[in-house]
Amino acid sequence: MTSSVPRLVVAAPSSGSGKTTVATGLMAAFAGRGLAVSPHKVGPDYIDPGYHALATGRTGRNLDAYLCGTELIGPLFAHGARGCDIAVVEGVMGLYDGAAGEGELASTAQVAKLLRAPVVLVVDASSQSRSVAALVHGFASWDPEVRIGGVILNKVASDRHEDLLRDALDSSGVPVLGVLRRAPQVDTPSRHLGLVPVAERRAEAVSAVAAMAAQVSDGCDLDALAALARSAGALSGTAWDAAEAVDLPTHDHPTRSAEKRGLLRAGASGEALTVHPTRSAGRRAPVVAVAGGEAFTFSYAEHVELLTAAGAEVVTFDPLRDEQLPDGTGGLVIGGGFPEVYAAELSANEPLRKAVAALAESGAPVAAECAGLLYLCRELDGRPMCGVLDATARMDERLTLGYRDAVALGDSVLAAAGTRMRGHEFHRTVVEPGAGPVPAWGMRSPERRVEGFVQQGVHASYLHTHWASEPGVARRFVERCLTS
């Protein structure tokens, strides 16, 4: 199977240059032309894909070469882009910035090369004129395998400023595909972990995305950008498939060959694959409750697809509003988000806190990441939480951020002892103690430490993982739901 979906990567020299505005606006502008647009984000970020989904009407998906391995970038892209007319991939940080100490690994440049996609460089031109040519030349010549197909100049002050910038770039060989003026209406509010998620400000987010689309449509050459996307090289191989992935043997390293990982069957179309899980005759699908709503917005779409493919009936619930778990809940997944912002409301929902505690006490599988870890503690910032873990959580000024290479220290509902996975931490909270008698993970890098909790059927940790890198996690969890 060969994927020829037109695609381009939106990158920048550094964070804060306007990638999200341009990428989201471009997605919405193409969608406004009646195109089916596939939205993607380089790196582990959960928030930007929410804006991408709003712009396109399709699930925003991540492409992270550290979490999933380089060999899964193409298959995961093809899975998300199936049936689409064009794909837009928003980069992360600066174009050549990747995992610390790992060279180009997980950088936007590496993903662009893996996707054989041209790059559009978004440059914050607010404090320069002729120097822009030197900057663009440097980025375009740094790695000959990265093809910068055009530049979009952002935060341009005036017509005179635009003329100076265009004159400087005339001899660079890199065409100017757009010029954007300053536009406060497209700004999105931020707080301690970045942009405020769409789920918390949907009406305002809809207006912001519409403004981004209008700005990009007015200031960019959409025809030239679409033509650039069509110049992307063909991708060989097959797309990722959750149903095939969960049938594979479990491995202990995230960078095994693509042939041994889940790959998608050809022939499907539309936003997402309809998964037909294989279930034993007479065996009822276990209900896996997945936390959602404003407090728990961090999740990768592939997790639910894998759980479904493994035989689960996945039901979403909102811990802010629902006083009971979904009927028949046999397993619970609580991902990341912002429980610290909603601590009072979560604490006030005492019936649900007791229901979660009772489920955990029964030995049912419970998987909690970051925000889920906080929710399972005795208290968060002095407010009672579920009390599943003998630990307390509080906000902290220090940001904990970065990729992690981890190994499971004990058997759990997610992994057998010794299983290696790569993950990502991103939080401004502290849990005390940081690990239980049986920690969830031993961190191998960047520093050696233990972290998280494994007790009865509970696996709780700060570490965010991408289950596509180890589909056996979903299979193991659903099997434990059937036997607990």
Secondary structure in CASP SS format (residue, H / E / C, confidence):
PFRMAT SS
TARGET T0000
AUTHOR 0000-0000-0000
METHOD secondary structure of the structure
MODEL  1
M C 1.00
T E 1.00
S E 1.00
S C 1.00
V C 1.00
P C 1.00
R E 1.00
L E 1.00
V E 1.00
V E 1.00
A E 1.00
A C 1.00
P C 1.00
S C 1.00
S C 1.00
G C 1.00
S C 1.00
G C 1.00
K H 1.00
T H 1.00
T H 1.00
V H 1.00
A H 1.00
T H 1.00
G H 1.00
L H 1.00
M H 1.00
A H 1.00
A H 1.00
F H 1.00
A H 1.00
G H 1.00
R C 1.00
G C 1.00
L C 1.00
A C 1.00
V E 1.00
S E 1.00
P E 1.00
H E 1.00
K E 1.00
V E 1.00
G C 1.00
P C 1.00
D C 1.00
Y C 1.00
I C 1.00
D H 1.00
P H 1.00
G H 1.00
Y H 1.00
H H 1.00
A H 1.00
L H 1.00
A H 1.00
T H 1.00
G C 1.00
R C 1.00
T C 1.00
G C 1.00
R E 1.00
N E 1.00
L E 1.00
D C 1.00
A H 1.00
Y H 1.00
L H 1.00
C H 1.00
G C 1.00
T H 1.00
E H 1.00
L H 1.00
I H 1.00
G H 1.00
P H 1.00
L H 1.00
F H 1.00
A H 1.00
H H 1.00
G H 1.00
A H 1.00
R C 1.00
G C 1.00
C C 1.00
D C 1.00
I E 1.00
A E 1.00
V E 1.00
V E 1.00
E E 1.00
G C 1.00
V C 1.00
M C 1.00
G C 1.00
L C 1.00
Y C 1.00
D C 1.00
G C 1.00
A C 1.00
A C 1.00
G C 1.00
E C 1.00
G C 1.00
E C 1.00
L C 1.00
A C 1.00
S C 1.00
T H 1.00
A H 1.00
Q H 1.00
V H 1.00
A H 1.00
K H 1.00
L H 1.00
L C 1.00
R C 1.00
A C 1.00
P C 1.00
V E 1.00
V E 1.00
L E 1.00
V E 1.00
V E 1.00
D E 1.00
A C 1.00
S C 1.00
S C 1.00
Q C 1.00
S C 1.00
R C 1.00
S H 1.00
V H 1.00
A H 1.00
A H 1.00
L H 1.00
V H 1.00
H H 1.00
G H 1.00
F H 1.00
A H 1.00
S H 1.00
W H 1.00
D C 1.00
P C 1.00
E C 1.00
V C 1.00
R C 1.00
I E 1.00
G E 1.00
G E 1.00
V E 1.00
I E 1.00
L E 1.00
N E 1.00
K E 1.00
V E 1.00
A C 1.00
S C 1.00
D H 1.00
R H 1.00
H H 1.00
E H 1.00
D H 1.00
L H 1.00
L H 1.00
R H 1.00
D H 1.00
A H 1.00
L H 1.00
D C 1.00
S C 1.00
S C 1.00
G C 1.00
V C 1.00
P C 1.00
V E 1.00
L E 1.00
G E 1.00
V E 1.00
L E 1.00
R E 1.00
R C 1.00
A C 1.00
P H 1.00
Q H 1.00
V H 1.00
D C 1.00
T C 1.00
P C 1.00
S E 1.00
R E 1.00
H C 1.00
L C 1.00
G E 1.00
L E 1.00
V C 1.00
P C 1.00
V H 1.00
A H 1.00
E H 1.00
R C 1.00
R H 1.00
A H 1.00
E H 1.00
A H 1.00
V H 1.00
S H 1.00
A H 1.00
V H 1.00
A H 1.00
A H 1.00
M H 1.00
A H 1.00
A H 1.00
Q H 1.00
V H 1.00
S H 1.00
D H 1.00
G H 1.00
C E 1.00
D C 1.00
L H 1.00
D H 1.00
A H 1.00
L H 1.00
A H 1.00
A H 1.00
L H 1.00
A H 1.00
R H 1.00
S C 1.00
A C 1.00
G C 1.00
A C 1.00
L E 1.00
S E 1.00
G C 1.00
T C 1.00
A C 1.00
W C 1.00
D C 1.00
A H 1.00
A H 1.00
E H 1.00
A H 1.00
V C 1.00
D C 1.00
L C 1.00
P C 1.00
T C 1.00
H C 1.00
D C 1.00
H C 1.00
P C 1.00
T C 1.00
R C 1.00
S C 1.00
A H 1.00
E H 1.00
K H 1.00
R C 1.00
G C 1.00
L C 1.00
L C 1.00
R C 1.00
A C 1.00
G C 1.00
A C 1.00
S C 1.00
G C 1.00
E C 1.00
A C 1.00
L C 1.00
T C 1.00
V C 1.00
H C 1.00
P C 1.00
T C 1.00
R C 1.00
S C 1.00
A C 1.00
G C 1.00
R C 1.00
R C 1.00
A C 1.00
P C 1.00
V E 1.00
V E 1.00
A E 1.00
V E 1.00
A E 1.00
G C 1.00
G C 1.00
E C 1.00
A C 1.00
F C 1.00
T C 1.00
F E 1.00
S C 1.00
Y C 1.00
A H 1.00
E H 1.00
H H 1.00
V H 1.00
E H 1.00
L H 1.00
L H 1.00
T H 1.00
A H 1.00
A C 1.00
G C 1.00
A C 1.00
E E 1.00
V E 1.00
V E 1.00
T E 1.00
F E 1.00
D C 1.00
P C 1.00
L C 1.00
R C 1.00
D C 1.00
E C 1.00
Q C 1.00
L C 1.00
P C 1.00
D C 1.00
G C 1.00
T E 1.00
G E 1.00
G E 1.00
L E 1.00
V E 1.00
I E 1.00
G C 1.00
G E 1.00
G C 1.00
F C 1.00
P C 1.00
E C 1.00
V C 1.00
Y C 1.00
A H 1.00
A H 1.00
E H 1.00
L H 1.00
S H 1.00
A H 1.00
N C 1.00
E H 1.00
P H 1.00
L H 1.00
R H 1.00
K H 1.00
A H 1.00
V H 1.00
A H 1.00
A H 1.00
L H 1.00
A H 1.00
E H 1.00
S C 1.00
G C 1.00
A C 1.00
P C 1.00
V E 1.00
A E 1.00
A E 1.00
E E 1.00
C C 1.00
A H 1.00
G H 1.00
L H 1.00
L H 1.00
Y H 1.00
L H 1.00
C C 1.00
R C 1.00
E E 1.00
L E 1.00
D C 1.00
G C 1.00
R E 1.00
P E 1.00
M C 1.00
C C 1.00
G C 1.00
V C 1.00
L C 1.00
D C 1.00
A C 1.00
T E 1.00
A E 1.00
R E 1.00
M E 1.00
D E 1.00
E E 1.00
R E 1.00
L E 1.00
T E 1.00
L E 1.00
G E 1.00
Y E 1.00
R E 1.00
D E 1.00
A E 1.00
V E 1.00
A E 1.00
L C 1.00
G C 1.00
D C 1.00
S C 1.00
V C 1.00
L C 1.00
A C 1.00
A C 1.00
A C 1.00
G C 1.00
T C 1.00
R E 1.00
M E 1.00
R E 1.00
G E 1.00
H E 1.00
E E 1.00
F E 1.00
H E 1.00
R E 1.00
T E 1.00
V E 1.00
V E 1.00
E E 1.00
P C 1.00
G C 1.00
A E 1.00
G C 1.00
P C 1.00
V C 1.00
P C 1.00
A C 1.00
W E 1.00
G E 1.00
M E 1.00
R E 1.00
S E 1.00
P C 1.00
E C 1.00
R C 1.00
R E 1.00
V E 1.00
E E 1.00
G E 1.00
F E 1.00
V E 1.00
Q E 1.00
Q C 1.00
G C 1.00
V E 1.00
H E 1.00
A E 1.00
S E 1.00
Y C 1.00
L C 1.00
H E 1.00
T E 1.00
H C 1.00
W H 1.00
A H 1.00
S H 1.00
E C 1.00
P C 1.00
G H 1.00
V H 1.00
A H 1.00
R H 1.00
R H 1.00
F H 1.00
V H 1.00
E H 1.00
R H 1.00
C H 1.00
L H 1.00
T H 1.00
S C 1.00
END
